[in-house]
Amino acid sequence: MAQFDKSKANPDLIGNFVLIRNKTKTEAKHPDLVHPDSKDENGNPKLNKAGKPFKQNFTVNGIWCEASGYIQEDKSIKIRILKTSDKRSAAPPKQAAPMADAWDQQF
């Protein structure tokens, strides 16, 4: 995929993504369109611990999202965008106890 040039982008653009036909669809409830597999710098698929390839997800305002498409009976396409994770969902780091100052030292 070509490098995205932010300087030429529409300022109202929130994000973009690619969907391809789902080659592993076995049931009607599975999506017809899914994200392509992620590849490393050498073009090899990036695999998770189970040996399945990661999908190319995208972010909107720092929130990781995943999209899937379903072809409807009238041949229209329904696209679902789901939040997969975001940096704000992690628990905030705990602060250390404040250091003692001169006021505390006098007691």
ZABA-755609 format. One line per field, with one value per residue: residue number from 1; residue in one letter; x, y, z of N, C-alpha, C in turn. Coordinates in nm, 3 decimals. Example, Ala and Ser with C-alpha at 12.3 -4.5 7.8 and 13.67 -1.06 7.14 Angstrom:
<rs>
n (1	2)
res (a	s)
n_px (1.319	1.285)
n_py (-0.569	-0.225)
n_pz (0.780	0.708)
ca_px (1.230	1.367)
ca_py (-0.450	-0.106)
ca_pz (0.780	0.714)
c_px (1.320	1.290)
c_py (-0.330	0.003)
c_pz (0.780	0.787)
</rs>
This chain:
<rs>
n (1	2	3	4	5	6	7	8	9	10	11	12	13	14	15	16	17	18	19	20	21	22	23	24	25	26	27	28	29	30	31	32	33	34	35	36	37	38	39	40	41	42	43	44	45	46	47	48	49	50	51	52	53	54	55	56	57	58	59	60	61	62	63	64	65	66	67	68	69	70	71	72	73	74	75	76	77	78	79	80	81	82	83	84	85	86	87	88	89	90	91	92	93	94	95	96	97	98	99	100	101	102	103	104	105	106	107)
res (m	a	q	f	d	k	s	k	a	n	p	d	l	i	g	n	f	v	l	i	r	n	k	t	k	t	e	a	k	h	p	d	l	v	h	p	d	s	k	d	e	n	g	n	p	k	l	n	k	a	g	k	p	f	k	q	n	f	t	v	n	g	i	w	c	e	a	s	g	y	i	q	e	d	k	s	i	k	i	r	i	l	k	t	s	d	k	r	s	a	a	p	p	k	q	a	a	p	m	a	d	a	w	d	q	q	f)
n_px (0.085	0.053	0.237	0.074	0.005	-0.018	-0.024	-0.166	-0.417	-0.771	-0.900	-1.118	-1.113	-1.147	-1.055	-0.930	-0.963	-0.898	-1.086	-1.118	-1.239	-1.365	-1.189	-1.210	-1.471	-1.732	-1.986	-2.311	-2.329	-2.074	-1.851	-1.855	-1.661	-1.337	-1.054	-0.732	-0.448	-0.185	0.147	0.501	0.811	0.944	0.749	0.634	0.369	0.241	0.217	0.001	0.008	-0.129	-0.070	-0.213	-0.267	-0.231	-0.476	-0.500	-0.560	-0.705	-0.676	-0.882	-0.874	-0.688	-0.803	-0.815	-0.955	-1.167	-1.293	-1.567	-1.743	-2.067	-2.250	-2.563	-2.901	-3.014	-2.795	-2.653	-2.397	-2.321	-2.135	-1.954	-1.802	-1.590	-1.467	-1.155	-0.949	-0.804	-0.577	-0.672	-0.827	-0.675	-0.573	-0.509	-0.175	-0.048	0.021	0.318	0.378	0.381	0.686	0.855	0.850	0.995	0.811	0.699	0.926	0.967	0.816)
n_py (-0.116	0.223	0.501	0.728	1.065	1.316	1.591	1.643	1.567	1.563	1.784	1.702	1.432	1.129	0.868	0.584	0.264	-0.073	-0.330	-0.675	-0.960	-1.221	-1.504	-1.723	-1.767	-1.956	-1.980	-1.820	-1.621	-1.521	-1.252	-1.104	-0.938	-0.853	-0.723	-0.709	-0.934	-0.851	-0.755	-0.795	-0.602	-0.747	-0.863	-1.088	-1.264	-1.134	-1.314	-1.435	-1.583	-1.819	-1.885	-1.771	-1.516	-1.165	-0.908	-0.613	-0.345	-0.022	0.318	0.556	0.865	0.772	0.535	0.193	0.022	-0.216	-0.325	-0.477	-0.620	-0.681	-0.829	-0.746	-0.874	-0.714	-0.643	-0.430	-0.297	-0.357	-0.208	-0.273	-0.120	-0.180	-0.116	-0.222	-0.193	0.059	0.321	0.458	0.283	0.133	0.087	0.375	0.476	0.413	0.664	0.744	0.773	1.103	1.288	1.354	1.677	1.985	2.069	1.828	1.721	1.852	1.739)
n_pz (0.000	-0.076	0.060	0.273	0.217	0.431	0.397	0.167	0.227	0.286	0.523	0.667	0.670	0.838	0.846	0.657	0.499	0.385	0.240	0.163	-0.028	0.176	0.202	0.363	0.436	0.567	0.667	0.656	0.848	0.874	0.780	0.449	0.348	0.455	0.645	0.483	0.534	0.765	0.679	0.716	0.684	0.490	0.341	0.444	0.611	0.920	1.214	1.476	1.811	1.776	1.521	1.318	1.072	1.152	1.113	0.906	1.084	1.171	1.293	1.460	1.581	1.773	1.858	1.814	1.543	1.371	1.065	0.890	0.614	0.483	0.231	0.127	0.065	-0.135	-0.277	-0.174	0.044	0.376	0.621	0.908	1.183	1.437	1.764	1.867	2.053	2.264	2.356	2.572	2.716	2.884	3.222	3.420	3.505	3.832	4.073	4.241	4.595	4.727	4.757	5.064	5.209	5.333	5.522	5.617	5.734	5.972	6.172)
ca_px (0.000	0.134	0.246	-0.029	0.060	-0.113	-0.030	-0.264	-0.541	-0.887	-0.896	-1.234	-1.093	-1.131	-0.972	-0.963	-0.921	-0.917	-1.153	-1.109	-1.335	-1.327	-1.164	-1.236	-1.613	-1.794	-2.127	-2.373	-2.308	-1.939	-1.849	-1.814	-1.542	-1.254	-0.924	-0.624	-0.351	-0.070	0.274	0.618	0.889	0.988	0.633	0.587	0.256	0.264	0.134	-0.021	0.059	-0.199	-0.023	-0.302	-0.217	-0.298	-0.545	-0.461	-0.660	-0.679	-0.711	-0.959	-0.848	-0.615	-0.879	-0.797	-1.083	-1.166	-1.414	-1.606	-1.851	-2.166	-2.328	-2.704	-2.980	-3.036	-2.660	-2.586	-2.294	-2.330	-2.002	-1.952	-1.674	-1.586	-1.349	-1.086	-0.882	-0.751	-0.481	-0.743	-0.895	-0.582	-0.583	-0.408	-0.066	-0.060	0.122	0.394	0.348	0.459	0.810	0.844	0.909	1.044	0.700	0.690	1.047	0.969	0.738)
ca_py (0.000	0.344	0.587	0.831	1.200	1.394	1.730	1.652	1.506	1.643	1.803	1.636	1.288	1.063	0.750	0.500	0.127	-0.161	-0.458	-0.770	-1.070	-1.317	-1.634	-1.831	-1.764	-2.088	-1.968	-1.694	-1.519	-1.467	-1.138	-1.123	-0.856	-0.840	-0.657	-0.798	-0.973	-0.763	-0.808	-0.725	-0.528	-0.840	-0.916	-1.210	-1.234	-1.127	-1.418	-1.432	-1.702	-1.936	-1.908	-1.707	-1.381	-1.046	-0.829	-0.473	-0.259	0.120	0.397	0.680	0.941	0.690	0.415	0.088	-0.024	-0.322	-0.317	-0.594	-0.586	-0.784	-0.802	-0.767	-0.938	-0.618	-0.619	-0.320	-0.344	-0.307	-0.209	-0.260	-0.077	-0.214	-0.077	-0.341	-0.149	0.194	0.351	0.512	0.178	0.079	0.153	0.479	0.433	0.460	0.762	0.714	0.862	1.226	1.296	1.436	1.810	2.046	2.072	1.696	1.691	1.916	1.661)
ca_pz (0.000	-0.090	0.178	0.275	0.230	0.511	0.352	0.060	0.274	0.319	0.668	0.727	0.662	0.967	0.825	0.543	0.519	0.270	0.265	0.053	-0.013	0.278	0.140	0.459	0.476	0.561	0.706	0.618	0.952	0.862	0.689	0.310	0.326	0.575	0.624	0.437	0.636	0.783	0.630	0.769	0.585	0.386	0.272	0.510	0.699	1.065	1.274	1.620	1.879	1.723	1.386	1.221	1.042	1.202	1.012	0.903	1.147	1.153	1.410	1.448	1.703	1.869	1.893	1.714	1.489	1.272	0.984	0.811	0.523	0.454	0.111	0.160	-0.041	-0.244	-0.330	-0.106	0.137	0.513	0.680	1.054	1.237	1.579	1.841	1.917	2.175	2.254	2.462	2.688	2.791	2.983	3.353	3.433	3.594	3.970	4.110	4.361	4.707	4.713	4.835	5.185	5.192	5.457	5.620	5.678	5.808	6.103	6.270)
c_px (0.089	0.131	0.144	0.034	-0.042	-0.127	-0.134	-0.402	-0.651	-0.887	-1.013	-1.222	-1.070	-1.042	-1.012	-0.907	-0.953	-0.989	-1.138	-1.211	-1.279	-1.313	-1.200	-1.381	-1.673	-1.942	-2.179	-2.349	-2.168	-1.939	-1.801	-1.683	-1.468	-1.128	-0.824	-0.528	-0.237	0.056	0.387	0.694	0.931	0.872	0.579	0.469	0.298	0.166	0.117	0.028	-0.006	-0.156	-0.112	-0.252	-0.301	-0.366	-0.496	-0.575	-0.623	-0.721	-0.795	-0.943	-0.783	-0.686	-0.862	-0.932	-1.061	-1.298	-1.440	-1.726	-1.940	-2.245	-2.472	-2.777	-3.003	-2.904	-2.594	-2.486	-2.316	-2.190	-2.015	-1.812	-1.679	-1.457	-1.284	-1.009	-0.841	-0.661	-0.549	-0.811	-0.805	-0.596	-0.475	-0.298	-0.085	0.053	0.191	0.354	0.435	0.583	0.787	0.912	0.950	0.935	0.689	0.811	1.047	0.894	0.803)
c_py (0.123	0.426	0.700	0.967	1.288	1.538	1.749	1.602	1.609	1.662	1.737	1.484	1.231	0.941	0.680	0.361	0.048	-0.286	-0.545	-0.881	-1.173	-1.456	-1.750	-1.833	-1.903	-2.083	-1.831	-1.584	-1.459	-1.352	-1.176	-1.050	-0.837	-0.762	-0.756	-0.830	-0.872	-0.833	-0.729	-0.658	-0.616	-0.900	-1.044	-1.175	-1.230	-1.223	-1.396	-1.563	-1.830	-1.968	-1.850	-1.566	-1.271	-0.976	-0.685	-0.391	-0.114	0.193	0.517	0.751	0.856	0.564	0.313	0.033	-0.137	-0.314	-0.450	-0.556	-0.706	-0.743	-0.841	-0.831	-0.846	-0.573	-0.491	-0.380	-0.277	-0.320	-0.186	-0.220	-0.098	-0.164	-0.204	-0.310	-0.005	0.221	0.406	0.405	0.115	0.156	0.260	0.434	0.493	0.558	0.717	0.811	0.988	1.223	1.385	1.570	1.863	2.051	1.940	1.666	1.751	1.837	1.531)
c_pz (0.000	0.038	0.166	0.301	0.302	0.462	0.242	0.102	0.296	0.471	0.740	0.726	0.801	0.952	0.697	0.568	0.393	0.318	0.141	0.077	0.086	0.214	0.232	0.506	0.458	0.595	0.669	0.721	0.947	0.761	0.548	0.280	0.458	0.542	0.567	0.552	0.643	0.734	0.694	0.654	0.467	0.308	0.331	0.600	0.846	1.131	1.423	1.681	1.826	1.580	1.278	1.195	1.107	1.085	1.020	0.962	1.123	1.279	1.370	1.581	1.812	1.912	1.780	1.675	1.389	1.197	0.916	0.728	0.496	0.331	0.141	0.041	-0.160	-0.308	-0.275	-0.007	0.272	0.573	0.829	1.096	1.387	1.642	1.893	2.044	2.156	2.373	2.586	2.771	2.896	3.113	3.364	3.529	3.733	3.999	4.237	4.471	4.693	4.804	4.957	5.161	5.329	5.563	5.692	5.767	5.948	6.209	6.301)
</rs>
